[in-house]
Amino acid sequence: MPESLHTRIARETALRTHLGSAVAVGATLLVLDGSIRYAAVAATLALCVWLAADAAQVAVGDYADHVVFGLLVFGFVAYTVAAAGPMWVVVPGALLGGWFLLDGIQHLRHGVTRDEVGVPYSHDGGPVTGLPKALLIRLAEPVLL
């Protein structure tokens, strides 16, 4: 069945966006580190992660990319522990990976899509009091579903 022009343009735009982001990652690492091989490998891995997250989102549903990112963060934390890296990475990594995983699973379980959550988080008050409220509401959303 032929796909609509809108679907094709959206997919190509997403691919161009991911490719541009991967080039930005590679260029940043090239400037900071100076190794072309390291920058190319990191840019390729970043592109692969973004494409895998998009594929999971298409195959499973909205917010499946959060599950992918949560599992990747847990994998990074496990690698850091196994490689005898800095131990301060464990707690923030476990919290970040756990939140992404919980957020993705809860949204998938309840069938909530990004279009349904499309209401922008409002913050009553100024930037000092309102923005933390909006952030706390978003962080608590997986628990409140």
C-alpha positions, 0 to 999 in steps of 0.5 A, a space after each residue: 500500500 503506498 504511503 502518504 506524502 505527509 508520512 514520507 516527508 515526516 519520516 525523511 525529516 526525522 532522518 535528516 534531523 537525526 543525521 544532523 544531530 549525529 554530525 553535531 555529536 561527531 563535530 563536538 567530539 572532534 573539536 574536544 578530543 581531536 580524534 577523527 576515529 572516536 568522533 566518527 564512532 560516537 556519531 555513528 553510535 548516536 545515530 544508531 541509538 536514535 534510529 533504534 528508538 524510532 523503530 521501537 516507537 513505530 513497532 511498539 508505540 509512543 514512549 517506547 523510546 523512553 524504554 530504550 533510553 532507560 535500558 541504555 542508561 542502565 547498560 552504561 551504569 553496569 558497564 561503568 561498575 564493571 570497568 571500575 569507573 567512578 562510583 558516583 555515576 551509579 546513583 544518578 544513572 540508576 535514578 535517570 534510567 529508572 525514570 525513563 524506564 518507568 515513564 515509558 512502561 507506564 505510558 505504554 501500559 496505559 496507552 497514553 500517546 504524546 498527542 494526548 499529553 500534548 497539553 503544555 505544562 503550565 507554571 503559575 507564578 514566576 520562573 522561580 516558583 512556576 518552573 519547578 512546579 511544572 518540572 515536578 509535575 512532569 517528573 511525577 507523571 509516571 507515578 500519577 498515571 
